[in-house]
Amino acid sequence: MYQAVHSDRSGRVFVSADYGATALDGRAPVPLESAIAVPADTELVPLADRAAMGLDRRGEPRSLGPTRWAVAALLPPGYVRTHLPSIDAASDVAPLEPLPYSAVAADSAGELVVAAAQLGAPTVANAQDLGRAITRRLGAEPSNKLLRQLARCARDYRCAAARNAFLGQGECALPLGAPANDAAAPLVALRRHDERAPLEPSAFRVTPADAAAVGIAHLAAGGSSVSFGHACEGEPLDAIRDVADAVARIRAASPAGAIVLRTSGSSAAAIGRAADAGIDRVVVRLVSAAGPTYEQVHRPIGFRWTDVRAALREAAARRCAITVELLSLPGLSDREREAGALVALLGELPPGTELRLADLAADPYALLATLPAAATIGIARLLERLRADAAHVRLAA
């Protein structure tokens, strides 16, 4: 059996050897039965004013006390959590910063483990090389507003796609400063776990010429792809003229480079225009494939779930590669209804479609409290069902 862990107010982590480990699978604490060693680059954070829960000698969930705070892990890319930390919150507790919190415990040797599954290859950034690369690039192109924004995202928010712009590898983000088209904040940040971005609306604006210059340079340096629609901006389809302009410039200079559009899928017509300009892949991110849940969590502005489905159909008709990015939350994503709706949506998409699971950044306890209670099958069983019932889809993280 795994052992409970907790932190004190200074952030030091302790093993509570006299308590078994619990985790939240839905709404109630359950014994934590499966975990992996804490991956490199994982960040441990104390959950202030939220007491850790453990299993007492009778196997019953019990609070460890108000001064023993629960501990959560923020996982690096390549992993998806299976459980949330189980907590006993104080009254009138302040909301948590919307982040992807995972349950943490200790094994029999006292080594920390996390409730997660590995779905992809982890990546490790070289901070020293990154710092030199940022300094060198900004010195060479001081007037490019997008480079300055990407430097901030790489340094302050550790965004991998911003970091790649300076290292000439992988996928490079090309945010244009598009407006948001949802009202999900502050409980939810509709982003992947590796996008710890600012929550305030973006104040910067980038010209298509600046975005294209960064994208062309990235592909010329050996980067695999460039992409619009990352977490430091809103919905790129709401700035489709600028997107199409930048895409056309990049495509003209780099015929072989991959150009990706990350979007809420709010407009099929805009998807078509992006495809005409030269987009290769459309990535649609969503918390739920069930219409009522989607509407409640995303709180879309100016579009509805039916528009998202139409946008996916348009991307398929234009023969764009498609990624459905499920922003996963234990207690929500692993409900029977949610799993069924996701399988049904994937069934409408062509073979070769990618399903990417990413941990939803949210205050999970506040978000789950807004939803009706429902039984769950667990994230592990959800993964099994997806592999069995949506075998034409490639599963990734």
Contacts in CASP RR format, 6 or more apart in sequence:
PFRMAT RR
TARGET T0000
AUTHOR 0000-0000-0000
METHOD contacts of the structure
MODEL  1
MYQAVHSDRSGRVFVSADYGATALDGRAPVPLESAIAVPADTELVPLADR
AAMGLDRRGEPRSLGPTRWAVAALLPPGYVRTHLPSIDAASDVAPLEPLP
YSAVAADSAGELVVAAAQLGAPTVANAQDLGRAITRRLGAEPSNKLLRQL
ARCARDYRCAAARNAFLGQGECALPLGAPANDAAAPLVALRRHDERAPLE
PSAFRVTPADAAAVGIAHLAAGGSSVSFGHACEGEPLDAIRDVADAVARI
RAASPAGAIVLRTSGSSAAAIGRAADAGIDRVVVRLVSAAGPTYEQVHRP
IGFRWTDVRAALREAAARRCAITVELLSLPGLSDREREAGALVALLGELP
PGTELRLADLAADPYALLATLPAAATIGIARLLERLRADAAHVRLAA
1 20 0 8 1.000
1 21 0 8 1.000
1 31 0 8 1.000
1 55 0 8 1.000
2 20 0 8 1.000
2 21 0 8 1.000
2 32 0 8 1.000
2 33 0 8 1.000
2 35 0 8 1.000
2 105 0 8 1.000
2 106 0 8 1.000
2 107 0 8 1.000
2 113 0 8 1.000
3 15 0 8 1.000
3 16 0 8 1.000
3 17 0 8 1.000
3 19 0 8 1.000
3 20 0 8 1.000
3 21 0 8 1.000
3 105 0 8 1.000
3 106 0 8 1.000
3 107 0 8 1.000
3 108 0 8 1.000
3 110 0 8 1.000
4 15 0 8 1.000
4 16 0 8 1.000
4 19 0 8 1.000
4 20 0 8 1.000
4 21 0 8 1.000
4 22 0 8 1.000
4 52 0 8 1.000
4 53 0 8 1.000
4 54 0 8 1.000
4 55 0 8 1.000
4 64 0 8 1.000
4 105 0 8 1.000
4 106 0 8 1.000
5 13 0 8 1.000
5 14 0 8 1.000
5 15 0 8 1.000
5 16 0 8 1.000
5 21 0 8 1.000
5 52 0 8 1.000
5 71 0 8 1.000
5 104 0 8 1.000
5 105 0 8 1.000
5 106 0 8 1.000
5 112 0 8 1.000
6 13 0 8 1.000
6 14 0 8 1.000
6 16 0 8 1.000
6 51 0 8 1.000
6 52 0 8 1.000
6 64 0 8 1.000
6 68 0 8 1.000
6 69 0 8 1.000
6 70 0 8 1.000
6 71 0 8 1.000
7 13 0 8 1.000
7 14 0 8 1.000
7 44 0 8 1.000
7 46 0 8 1.000
7 52 0 8 1.000
7 68 0 8 1.000
7 69 0 8 1.000
7 70 0 8 1.000
7 71 0 8 1.000
8 14 0 8 1.000
8 46 0 8 1.000
8 67 0 8 1.000
8 68 0 8 1.000
8 69 0 8 1.000
9 46 0 8 1.000
9 48 0 8 1.000
9 67 0 8 1.000
9 69 0 8 1.000
11 46 0 8 1.000
11 69 0 8 1.000
13 44 0 8 1.000
13 71 0 8 1.000
13 112 0 8 1.000
14 68 0 8 1.000
15 106 0 8 1.000
15 110 0 8 1.000
16 52 0 8 1.000
16 54 0 8 1.000
16 64 0 8 1.000
16 68 0 8 1.000
18 57 0 8 1.000
19 54 0 8 1.000
19 55 0 8 1.000
19 56 0 8 1.000
19 62 0 8 1.000
19 64 0 8 1.000
20 31 0 8 1.000
20 54 0 8 1.000
20 55 0 8 1.000
20 59 0 8 1.000
20 105 0 8 1.000
21 31 0 8 1.000
21 32 0 8 1.000
21 35 0 8 1.000
21 54 0 8 1.000
21 55 0 8 1.000
21 103 0 8 1.000
21 105 0 8 1.000
21 106 0 8 1.000
22 29 0 8 1.000
22 30 0 8 1.000
22 31 0 8 1.000
22 32 0 8 1.000
22 53 0 8 1.000
22 54 0 8 1.000
22 55 0 8 1.000
22 61 0 8 1.000
22 86 0 8 1.000
23 29 0 8 1.000
23 30 0 8 1.000
23 31 0 8 1.000
23 32 0 8 1.000
23 82 0 8 1.000
23 83 0 8 1.000
23 84 0 8 1.000
23 85 0 8 1.000
23 86 0 8 1.000
23 103 0 8 1.000
23 105 0 8 1.000
23 115 0 8 1.000
24 30 0 8 1.000
24 83 0 8 1.000
24 84 0 8 1.000
24 85 0 8 1.000
24 86 0 8 1.000
24 87 0 8 1.000
24 103 0 8 1.000
24 330 0 8 1.000
24 331 0 8 1.000
24 364 0 8 1.000
25 82 0 8 1.000
25 83 0 8 1.000
25 84 0 8 1.000
25 330 0 8 1.000
25 331 0 8 1.000
25 334 0 8 1.000
25 376 0 8 1.000
25 378 0 8 1.000
26 84 0 8 1.000
26 330 0 8 1.000
26 331 0 8 1.000
26 332 0 8 1.000
26 334 0 8 1.000
26 368 0 8 1.000
26 376 0 8 1.000
27 331 0 8 1.000
27 368 0 8 1.000
27 373 0 8 1.000
28 61 0 8 1.000
29 53 0 8 1.000
29 54 0 8 1.000
29 61 0 8 1.000
29 86 0 8 1.000
30 83 0 8 1.000
30 86 0 8 1.000
31 55 0 8 1.000
31 59 0 8 1.000
32 83 0 8 1.000
32 103 0 8 1.000
32 105 0 8 1.000
32 115 0 8 1.000
34 82 0 8 1.000
34 115 0 8 1.000
34 380 0 8 1.000
35 103 0 8 1.000
35 105 0 8 1.000
35 107 0 8 1.000
35 113 0 8 1.000
35 114 0 8 1.000
35 115 0 8 1.000
35 116 0 8 1.000
36 113 0 8 1.000
36 114 0 8 1.000
36 116 0 8 1.000
36 117 0 8 1.000
36 118 0 8 1.000
37 111 0 8 1.000
37 112 0 8 1.000
37 113 0 8 1.000
37 114 0 8 1.000
38 44 0 8 1.000
38 73 0 8 1.000
38 104 0 8 1.000
38 112 0 8 1.000
38 113 0 8 1.000
38 114 0 8 1.000
39 75 0 8 1.000
39 76 0 8 1.000
39 79 0 8 1.000
39 114 0 8 1.000
39 116 0 8 1.000
39 118 0 8 1.000
39 122 0 8 1.000
40 76 0 8 1.000
40 122 0 8 1.000
40 124 0 8 1.000
41 76 0 8 1.000
41 122 0 8 1.000
41 124 0 8 1.000
41 125 0 8 1.000
42 73 0 8 1.000
42 74 0 8 1.000
42 75 0 8 1.000
42 76 0 8 1.000
42 114 0 8 1.000
43 73 0 8 1.000
43 74 0 8 1.000
44 71 0 8 1.000
44 72 0 8 1.000
44 73 0 8 1.000
44 74 0 8 1.000
44 104 0 8 1.000
44 112 0 8 1.000
45 71 0 8 1.000
45 72 0 8 1.000
45 73 0 8 1.000
45 74 0 8 1.000
45 99 0 8 1.000
45 101 0 8 1.000
46 69 0 8 1.000
46 70 0 8 1.000
46 71 0 8 1.000
46 72 0 8 1.000
47 69 0 8 1.000
47 70 0 8 1.000
47 71 0 8 1.000
47 72 0 8 1.000
47 85 0 8 1.000
47 87 0 8 1.000
47 96 0 8 1.000
47 101 0 8 1.000
48 69 0 8 1.000
48 93 0 8 1.000
48 94 0 8 1.000
49 66 0 8 1.000
49 69 0 8 1.000
49 89 0 8 1.000
49 90 0 8 1.000
49 93 0 8 1.000
49 94 0 8 1.000
50 69 0 8 1.000
50 70 0 8 1.000
50 85 0 8 1.000
50 87 0 8 1.000
50 88 0 8 1.000
50 89 0 8 1.000
50 90 0 8 1.000
50 93 0 8 1.000
51 63 0 8 1.000
51 64 0 8 1.000
51 65 0 8 1.000
51 66 0 8 1.000
51 68 0 8 1.000
51 69 0 8 1.000
51 70 0 8 1.000
51 87 0 8 1.000
51 88 0 8 1.000
51 89 0 8 1.000
51 90 0 8 1.000
52 63 0 8 1.000
52 64 0 8 1.000
52 65 0 8 1.000
52 68 0 8 1.000
52 69 0 8 1.000
52 70 0 8 1.000
52 71 0 8 1.000
52 85 0 8 1.000
52 86 0 8 1.000
52 87 0 8 1.000
52 88 0 8 1.000
53 61 0 8 1.000
53 62 0 8 1.000
53 63 0 8 1.000
53 64 0 8 1.000
53 70 0 8 1.000
53 86 0 8 1.000
53 87 0 8 1.000
53 88 0 8 1.000
54 61 0 8 1.000
54 62 0 8 1.000
54 63 0 8 1.000
54 64 0 8 1.000
54 86 0 8 1.000
55 61 0 8 1.000
55 62 0 8 1.000
56 62 0 8 1.000
61 86 0 8 1.000
63 88 0 8 1.000
65 88 0 8 1.000
66 90 0 8 1.000
70 85 0 8 1.000
70 86 0 8 1.000
70 87 0 8 1.000
71 85 0 8 1.000
71 104 0 8 1.000
72 84 0 8 1.000
72 85 0 8 1.000
72 99 0 8 1.000
72 101 0 8 1.000
72 102 0 8 1.000
72 103 0 8 1.000
72 104 0 8 1.000
73 81 0 8 1.000
73 101 0 8 1.000
73 102 0 8 1.000
73 103 0 8 1.000
73 104 0 8 1.000
73 114 0 8 1.000
73 116 0 8 1.000
74 99 0 8 1.000
74 100 0 8 1.000
74 101 0 8 1.000
74 102 0 8 1.000
74 193 0 8 1.000
74 196 0 8 1.000
75 81 0 8 1.000
75 100 0 8 1.000
75 102 0 8 1.000
75 114 0 8 1.000
75 116 0 8 1.000
75 193 0 8 1.000
75 359 0 8 1.000
76 122 0 8 1.000
76 123 0 8 1.000
76 194 0 8 1.000
77 120 0 8 1.000
77 122 0 8 1.000
77 123 0 8 1.000
77 160 0 8 1.000
77 192 0 8 1.000
77 193 0 8 1.000
77 194 0 8 1.000
77 397 0 8 1.000
78 118 0 8 1.000
78 119 0 8 1.000
78 120 0 8 1.000
78 121 0 8 1.000
78 122 0 8 1.000
78 123 0 8 1.000
78 397 0 8 1.000
79 116 0 8 1.000
79 117 0 8 1.000
79 118 0 8 1.000
79 119 0 8 1.000
79 120 0 8 1.000
79 122 0 8 1.000
79 397 0 8 1.000
80 116 0 8 1.000
80 117 0 8 1.000
80 119 0 8 1.000
80 328 0 8 1.000
80 357 0 8 1.000
80 358 0 8 1.000
80 359 0 8 1.000
80 379 0 8 1.000
80 397 0 8 1.000
81 100 0 8 1.000
81 101 0 8 1.000
81 102 0 8 1.000
81 103 0 8 1.000
81 114 0 8 1.000
81 115 0 8 1.000
81 116 0 8 1.000
81 328 0 8 1.000
81 330 0 8 1.000
81 359 0 8 1.000
81 379 0 8 1.000
82 102 0 8 1.000
82 103 0 8 1.000
82 115 0 8 1.000
82 116 0 8 1.000
82 117 0 8 1.000
82 330 0 8 1.000
82 378 0 8 1.000
82 379 0 8 1.000
82 380 0 8 1.000
83 102 0 8 1.000
83 103 0 8 1.000
83 115 0 8 1.000
83 330 0 8 1.000
83 379 0 8 1.000
84 101 0 8 1.000
84 102 0 8 1.000
84 103 0 8 1.000
84 330 0 8 1.000
84 331 0 8 1.000
84 364 0 8 1.000
84 365 0 8 1.000
85 101 0 8 1.000
85 102 0 8 1.000
85 103 0 8 1.000
85 104 0 8 1.000
86 103 0 8 1.000
87 365 0 8 1.000
89 365 0 8 1.000
95 186 0 8 1.000
95 187 0 8 1.000
95 363 0 8 1.000
95 366 0 8 1.000
96 363 0 8 1.000
96 364 0 8 1.000
96 365 0 8 1.000
96 366 0 8 1.000
97 363 0 8 1.000
98 185 0 8 1.000
98 186 0 8 1.000
98 187 0 8 1.000
98 188 0 8 1.000
98 189 0 8 1.000
98 199 0 8 1.000
98 361 0 8 1.000
98 362 0 8 1.000
98 363 0 8 1.000
99 189 0 8 1.000
99 196 0 8 1.000
99 361 0 8 1.000
99 362 0 8 1.000
100 193 0 8 1.000
100 359 0 8 1.000
100 360 0 8 1.000
100 361 0 8 1.000
100 362 0 8 1.000
101 364 0 8 1.000
102 114 0 8 1.000
102 115 0 8 1.000
102 116 0 8 1.000
102 359 0 8 1.000
103 114 0 8 1.000
103 115 0 8 1.000
104 112 0 8 1.000
104 113 0 8 1.000
104 114 0 8 1.000
104 115 0 8 1.000
105 112 0 8 1.000
105 113 0 8 1.000
105 114 0 8 1.000
105 115 0 8 1.000
106 112 0 8 1.000
106 113 0 8 1.000
107 113 0 8 1.000
117 379 0 8 1.000
117 380 0 8 1.000
117 383 0 8 1.000
118 397 0 8 1.000
119 357 0 8 1.000
119 395 0 8 1.000
119 396 0 8 1.000
119 397 0 8 1.000
120 396 0 8 1.000
120 397 0 8 1.000
123 160 0 8 1.000
125 158 0 8 1.000
125 160 0 8 1.000
125 163 0 8 1.000
129 167 0 8 1.000
130 154 0 8 1.000
130 163 0 8 1.000
130 166 0 8 1.000
130 167 0 8 1.000
131 155 0 8 1.000
131 166 0 8 1.000
133 166 0 8 1.000
133 167 0 8 1.000
134 151 0 8 1.000
134 154 0 8 1.000
134 155 0 8 1.000
134 166 0 8 1.000
137 147 0 8 1.000
137 165 0 8 1.000
137 166 0 8 1.000
138 147 0 8 1.000
138 148 0 8 1.000
138 151 0 8 1.000
141 147 0 8 1.000
141 213 0 8 1.000
144 210 0 8 1.000
144 213 0 8 1.000
144 214 0 8 1.000
145 204 0 8 1.000
145 205 0 8 1.000
145 206 0 8 1.000
145 207 0 8 1.000
145 210 0 8 1.000
146 174 0 8 1.000
146 175 0 8 1.000
146 206 0 8 1.000
146 210 0 8 1.000
146 211 0 8 1.000
146 214 0 8 1.000
147 165 0 8 1.000
147 210 0 8 1.000
147 214 0 8 1.000
149 175 0 8 1.000
149 204 0 8 1.000
149 206 0 8 1.000
149 232 0 8 1.000
150 162 0 8 1.000
150 165 0 8 1.000
150 166 0 8 1.000
150 173 0 8 1.000
150 175 0 8 1.000
150 214 0 8 1.000
151 162 0 8 1.000
151 166 0 8 1.000
153 159 0 8 1.000
153 162 0 8 1.000
153 173 0 8 1.000
153 197 0 8 1.000
153 232 0 8 1.000
154 162 0 8 1.000
154 163 0 8 1.000
154 165 0 8 1.000
154 166 0 8 1.000
157 195 0 8 1.000
157 196 0 8 1.000
157 197 0 8 1.000
157 198 0 8 1.000
157 232 0 8 1.000
158 194 0 8 1.000
158 196 0 8 1.000
159 173 0 8 1.000
159 194 0 8 1.000
159 195 0 8 1.000
159 196 0 8 1.000
159 197 0 8 1.000
159 230 0 8 1.000
159 231 0 8 1.000
159 232 0 8 1.000
160 194 0 8 1.000
161 171 0 8 1.000
161 172 0 8 1.000
161 173 0 8 1.000
161 195 0 8 1.000
161 227 0 8 1.000
161 230 0 8 1.000
162 172 0 8 1.000
162 173 0 8 1.000
162 230 0 8 1.000
162 232 0 8 1.000
164 170 0 8 1.000
164 171 0 8 1.000
164 172 0 8 1.000
164 173 0 8 1.000
164 218 0 8 1.000
164 223 0 8 1.000
165 172 0 8 1.000
165 173 0 8 1.000
165 214 0 8 1.000
165 215 0 8 1.000
165 218 0 8 1.000
168 218 0 8 1.000
168 221 0 8 1.000
168 222 0 8 1.000
168 223 0 8 1.000
169 222 0 8 1.000
169 223 0 8 1.000
169 224 0 8 1.000
170 223 0 8 1.000
170 224 0 8 1.000
170 225 0 8 1.000
171 223 0 8 1.000
171 224 0 8 1.000
171 225 0 8 1.000
171 226 0 8 1.000
171 227 0 8 1.000
171 260 0 8 1.000
172 214 0 8 1.000
172 215 0 8 1.000
172 218 0 8 1.000
172 223 0 8 1.000
172 225 0 8 1.000
172 226 0 8 1.000
172 227 0 8 1.000
173 226 0 8 1.000
173 227 0 8 1.000
173 229 0 8 1.000
173 230 0 8 1.000
173 232 0 8 1.000
174 206 0 8 1.000
174 211 0 8 1.000
174 214 0 8 1.000
174 215 0 8 1.000
174 226 0 8 1.000
174 227 0 8 1.000
174 228 0 8 1.000
174 229 0 8 1.000
174 246 0 8 1.000
175 202 0 8 1.000
175 204 0 8 1.000
175 206 0 8 1.000
175 228 0 8 1.000
175 229 0 8 1.000
175 230 0 8 1.000
175 232 0 8 1.000
175 233 0 8 1.000
176 205 0 8 1.000
176 206 0 8 1.000
176 208 0 8 1.000
176 211 0 8 1.000
176 228 0 8 1.000
176 229 0 8 1.000
176 233 0 8 1.000
176 236 0 8 1.000
176 239 0 8 1.000
176 242 0 8 1.000
176 243 0 8 1.000
176 246 0 8 1.000
177 202 0 8 1.000
177 204 0 8 1.000
177 205 0 8 1.000
177 206 0 8 1.000
177 232 0 8 1.000
177 233 0 8 1.000
177 234 0 8 1.000
177 239 0 8 1.000
178 202 0 8 1.000
178 229 0 8 1.000
178 233 0 8 1.000
178 234 0 8 1.000
178 235 0 8 1.000
178 236 0 8 1.000
178 237 0 8 1.000
178 238 0 8 1.000
178 239 0 8 1.000
178 242 0 8 1.000
178 243 0 8 1.000
179 201 0 8 1.000
179 234 0 8 1.000
179 235 0 8 1.000
179 238 0 8 1.000
179 239 0 8 1.000
180 201 0 8 1.000
180 234 0 8 1.000
180 235 0 8 1.000
180 301 0 8 1.000
181 234 0 8 1.000
181 235 0 8 1.000
181 237 0 8 1.000
181 238 0 8 1.000
181 264 0 8 1.000
181 266 0 8 1.000
181 300 0 8 1.000
181 301 0 8 1.000
181 302 0 8 1.000
181 303 0 8 1.000
182 190 0 8 1.000
182 235 0 8 1.000
182 264 0 8 1.000
182 298 0 8 1.000
182 299 0 8 1.000
182 300 0 8 1.000
182 301 0 8 1.000
183 299 0 8 1.000
183 301 0 8 1.000
184 190 0 8 1.000
184 297 0 8 1.000
184 298 0 8 1.000
184 299 0 8 1.000
185 199 0 8 1.000
186 199 0 8 1.000
186 363 0 8 1.000
187 362 0 8 1.000
187 363 0 8 1.000
187 366 0 8 1.000
187 367 0 8 1.000
187 370 0 8 1.000
188 287 0 8 1.000
188 297 0 8 1.000
188 360 0 8 1.000
188 361 0 8 1.000
188 362 0 8 1.000
188 363 0 8 1.000
188 367 0 8 1.000
189 197 0 8 1.000
189 199 0 8 1.000
189 231 0 8 1.000
189 361 0 8 1.000
189 362 0 8 1.000
190 264 0 8 1.000
190 285 0 8 1.000
190 287 0 8 1.000
190 298 0 8 1.000
190 327 0 8 1.000
190 360 0 8 1.000
191 197 0 8 1.000
191 231 0 8 1.000
191 285 0 8 1.000
191 327 0 8 1.000
191 361 0 8 1.000
192 231 0 8 1.000
192 285 0 8 1.000
192 325 0 8 1.000
192 327 0 8 1.000
192 358 0 8 1.000
192 359 0 8 1.000
192 361 0 8 1.000
193 358 0 8 1.000
193 359 0 8 1.000
193 361 0 8 1.000
194 358 0 8 1.000
195 230 0 8 1.000
195 231 0 8 1.000
195 232 0 8 1.000
195 361 0 8 1.000
196 361 0 8 1.000
197 230 0 8 1.000
197 231 0 8 1.000
197 232 0 8 1.000
198 232 0 8 1.000
202 232 0 8 1.000
202 233 0 8 1.000
202 234 0 8 1.000
206 242 0 8 1.000
207 242 0 8 1.000
208 242 0 8 1.000
208 243 0 8 1.000
208 245 0 8 1.000
208 246 0 8 1.000
208 249 0 8 1.000
209 246 0 8 1.000
209 249 0 8 1.000
211 228 0 8 1.000
211 242 0 8 1.000
211 246 0 8 1.000
212 245 0 8 1.000
212 246 0 8 1.000
212 249 0 8 1.000
212 250 0 8 1.000
212 253 0 8 1.000
214 226 0 8 1.000
215 226 0 8 1.000
215 250 0 8 1.000
215 254 0 8 1.000
216 249 0 8 1.000
216 250 0 8 1.000
216 253 0 8 1.000
216 254 0 8 1.000
218 226 0 8 1.000
219 225 0 8 1.000
219 226 0 8 1.000
219 250 0 8 1.000
219 254 0 8 1.000
219 256 0 8 1.000
219 257 0 8 1.000
220 254 0 8 1.000
224 257 0 8 1.000
224 258 0 8 1.000
225 257 0 8 1.000
225 258 0 8 1.000
225 259 0 8 1.000
225 260 0 8 1.000
225 280 0 8 1.000
225 281 0 8 1.000
226 250 0 8 1.000
226 257 0 8 1.000
226 258 0 8 1.000
226 259 0 8 1.000
226 260 0 8 1.000
227 259 0 8 1.000
227 260 0 8 1.000
227 261 0 8 1.000
227 262 0 8 1.000
227 283 0 8 1.000
228 236 0 8 1.000
228 243 0 8 1.000
228 246 0 8 1.000
228 247 0 8 1.000
228 260 0 8 1.000
228 261 0 8 1.000
228 262 0 8 1.000
229 235 0 8 1.000
229 236 0 8 1.000
229 261 0 8 1.000
229 262 0 8 1.000
229 263 0 8 1.000
230 262 0 8 1.000
235 263 0 8 1.000
235 264 0 8 1.000
235 266 0 8 1.000
236 243 0 8 1.000
236 261 0 8 1.000
236 262 0 8 1.000
236 263 0 8 1.000
237 243 0 8 1.000
237 263 0 8 1.000
237 264 0 8 1.000
237 265 0 8 1.000
237 266 0 8 1.000
237 267 0 8 1.000
237 270 0 8 1.000
237 271 0 8 1.000
237 274 0 8 1.000
238 266 0 8 1.000
240 267 0 8 1.000
240 270 0 8 1.000
240 273 0 8 1.000
240 274 0 8 1.000
243 261 0 8 1.000
243 274 0 8 1.000
243 277 0 8 1.000
244 273 0 8 1.000
244 274 0 8 1.000
244 276 0 8 1.000
244 277 0 8 1.000
245 277 0 8 1.000
247 259 0 8 1.000
247 274 0 8 1.000
247 277 0 8 1.000
247 278 0 8 1.000
247 279 0 8 1.000
248 277 0 8 1.000
248 278 0 8 1.000
250 257 0 8 1.000
250 259 0 8 1.000
251 259 0 8 1.000
251 277 0 8 1.000
251 278 0 8 1.000
257 280 0 8 1.000
258 280 0 8 1.000
258 281 0 8 1.000
259 278 0 8 1.000
259 279 0 8 1.000
259 280 0 8 1.000
259 281 0 8 1.000
260 279 0 8 1.000
260 280 0 8 1.000
260 281 0 8 1.000
260 282 0 8 1.000
260 283 0 8 1.000
261 271 0 8 1.000
261 274 0 8 1.000
261 279 0 8 1.000
261 281 0 8 1.000
261 282 0 8 1.000
261 283 0 8 1.000
262 283 0 8 1.000
262 285 0 8 1.000
262 325 0 8 1.000
263 271 0 8 1.000
263 282 0 8 1.000
263 283 0 8 1.000
263 284 0 8 1.000
263 285 0 8 1.000
263 311 0 8 1.000
264 284 0 8 1.000
264 285 0 8 1.000
264 286 0 8 1.000
264 298 0 8 1.000
264 300 0 8 1.000
264 303 0 8 1.000
264 308 0 8 1.000
265 271 0 8 1.000
265 282 0 8 1.000
265 284 0 8 1.000
265 303 0 8 1.000
265 307 0 8 1.000
265 308 0 8 1.000
265 311 0 8 1.000
265 312 0 8 1.000
266 300 0 8 1.000
266 302 0 8 1.000
266 303 0 8 1.000
266 307 0 8 1.000
266 308 0 8 1.000
266 311 0 8 1.000
267 303 0 8 1.000
267 307 0 8 1.000
267 311 0 8 1.000
268 307 0 8 1.000
268 310 0 8 1.000
268 311 0 8 1.000
268 313 0 8 1.000
268 314 0 8 1.000
269 314 0 8 1.000
270 311 0 8 1.000
271 282 0 8 1.000
271 311 0 8 1.000
271 314 0 8 1.000
271 315 0 8 1.000
271 318 0 8 1.000
271 320 0 8 1.000
272 314 0 8 1.000
272 315 0 8 1.000
272 318 0 8 1.000
274 282 0 8 1.000
275 282 0 8 1.000
275 314 0 8 1.000
275 315 0 8 1.000
275 318 0 8 1.000
275 320 0 8 1.000
279 320 0 8 1.000
280 320 0 8 1.000
280 321 0 8 1.000
281 320 0 8 1.000
281 321 0 8 1.000
281 322 0 8 1.000
281 323 0 8 1.000
282 311 0 8 1.000
282 312 0 8 1.000
282 315 0 8 1.000
282 320 0 8 1.000
282 321 0 8 1.000
282 322 0 8 1.000
282 323 0 8 1.000
283 322 0 8 1.000
283 323 0 8 1.000
283 324 0 8 1.000
283 325 0 8 1.000
283 356 0 8 1.000
284 308 0 8 1.000
284 311 0 8 1.000
284 312 0 8 1.000
284 315 0 8 1.000
284 322 0 8 1.000
284 323 0 8 1.000
284 324 0 8 1.000
284 325 0 8 1.000
285 325 0 8 1.000
285 326 0 8 1.000
285 327 0 8 1.000
286 294 0 8 1.000
286 298 0 8 1.000
286 308 0 8 1.000
286 324 0 8 1.000
286 325 0 8 1.000
286 326 0 8 1.000
286 327 0 8 1.000
287 293 0 8 1.000
287 294 0 8 1.000
287 297 0 8 1.000
287 298 0 8 1.000
287 326 0 8 1.000
287 327 0 8 1.000
287 329 0 8 1.000
287 332 0 8 1.000
287 333 0 8 1.000
287 360 0 8 1.000
288 294 0 8 1.000
288 297 0 8 1.000
288 332 0 8 1.000
288 333 0 8 1.000
288 338 0 8 1.000
288 341 0 8 1.000
288 342 0 8 1.000
289 326 0 8 1.000
289 338 0 8 1.000
289 340 0 8 1.000
289 341 0 8 1.000
289 342 0 8 1.000
289 344 0 8 1.000
289 345 0 8 1.000
290 337 0 8 1.000
290 338 0 8 1.000
290 341 0 8 1.000
291 305 0 8 1.000
291 341 0 8 1.000
293 332 0 8 1.000
293 338 0 8 1.000
293 371 0 8 1.000
294 300 0 8 1.000
294 305 0 8 1.000
294 308 0 8 1.000
295 304 0 8 1.000
295 305 0 8 1.000
296 370 0 8 1.000
296 371 0 8 1.000
297 367 0 8 1.000
309 345 0 8 1.000
309 348 0 8 1.000
312 322 0 8 1.000
312 324 0 8 1.000
312 345 0 8 1.000
312 348 0 8 1.000
312 349 0 8 1.000
313 348 0 8 1.000
315 322 0 8 1.000
316 322 0 8 1.000
316 349 0 8 1.000
316 350 0 8 1.000
321 352 0 8 1.000
321 354 0 8 1.000
322 349 0 8 1.000
322 350 0 8 1.000
322 353 0 8 1.000
322 354 0 8 1.000
323 353 0 8 1.000
323 354 0 8 1.000
323 355 0 8 1.000
323 356 0 8 1.000
324 345 0 8 1.000
324 346 0 8 1.000
324 349 0 8 1.000
324 353 0 8 1.000
324 354 0 8 1.000
324 355 0 8 1.000
324 356 0 8 1.000
324 393 0 8 1.000
325 356 0 8 1.000
325 358 0 8 1.000
326 333 0 8 1.000
326 342 0 8 1.000
326 355 0 8 1.000
326 356 0 8 1.000
326 357 0 8 1.000
326 358 0 8 1.000
327 358 0 8 1.000
327 359 0 8 1.000
327 360 0 8 1.000
327 361 0 8 1.000
328 357 0 8 1.000
328 358 0 8 1.000
328 359 0 8 1.000
328 360 0 8 1.000
328 379 0 8 1.000
329 359 0 8 1.000
329 360 0 8 1.000
329 362 0 8 1.000
329 364 0 8 1.000
329 367 0 8 1.000
329 368 0 8 1.000
330 364 0 8 1.000
330 376 0 8 1.000
330 378 0 8 1.000
330 379 0 8 1.000
331 368 0 8 1.000
331 376 0 8 1.000
331 378 0 8 1.000
332 338 0 8 1.000
332 367 0 8 1.000
332 368 0 8 1.000
332 371 0 8 1.000
333 339 0 8 1.000
333 342 0 8 1.000
333 379 0 8 1.000
333 382 0 8 1.000
334 376 0 8 1.000
334 377 0 8 1.000
334 378 0 8 1.000
334 379 0 8 1.000
334 381 0 8 1.000
334 382 0 8 1.000
335 374 0 8 1.000
335 375 0 8 1.000
335 376 0 8 1.000
335 377 0 8 1.000
336 374 0 8 1.000
336 375 0 8 1.000
336 376 0 8 1.000
336 377 0 8 1.000
337 374 0 8 1.000
339 377 0 8 1.000
339 382 0 8 1.000
339 385 0 8 1.000
339 386 0 8 1.000
342 386 0 8 1.000
342 390 0 8 1.000
343 385 0 8 1.000
343 386 0 8 1.000
343 389 0 8 1.000
343 390 0 8 1.000
346 353 0 8 1.000
346 355 0 8 1.000
346 386 0 8 1.000
346 390 0 8 1.000
346 392 0 8 1.000
346 393 0 8 1.000
347 390 0 8 1.000
347 392 0 8 1.000
349 393 0 8 1.000
350 392 0 8 1.000
351 392 0 8 1.000
352 392 0 8 1.000
352 393 0 8 1.000
352 394 0 8 1.000
353 392 0 8 1.000
353 393 0 8 1.000
353 394 0 8 1.000
354 393 0 8 1.000
354 394 0 8 1.000
354 396 0 8 1.000
355 386 0 8 1.000
355 390 0 8 1.000
355 393 0 8 1.000
355 394 0 8 1.000
355 395 0 8 1.000
355 396 0 8 1.000
356 396 0 8 1.000
356 397 0 8 1.000
357 383 0 8 1.000
357 395 0 8 1.000
357 396 0 8 1.000
357 397 0 8 1.000
358 397 0 8 1.000
377 385 0 8 1.000
383 395 0 8 1.000
386 393 0 8 1.000
386 395 0 8 1.000
387 395 0 8 1.000
END
